[in-house]
């Protein structure tokens, strides 16, 4: 059974993560999350998640799809909130550095 992964942030790095997850044996790209509609379309066209599994909001993606892990490739100021949303659901998280932009947010 494949590990289902949602990629949050479908800019350059996020699209790279989506391609890697899609190509890796034992992994399945469950969904992609990106607020920018144009970036969602580009990601879908580049072997990313199909349009029906591209969402503008992480909470909506997690409510409407099933995944085991989340890759957070959003801008650094979004990392803490996106990680928290995934961790609150008991999901594994891989986050691009920096984890947060402040020690208070990391705590």
Helices and strands as residue ranges (DSSP letters): E 3-8, H 12-23, E 27-33, H 37-45, G 51-53, E 54-55, H 58-64, E 69-72, H 76-87, E 92-95, H 103-106
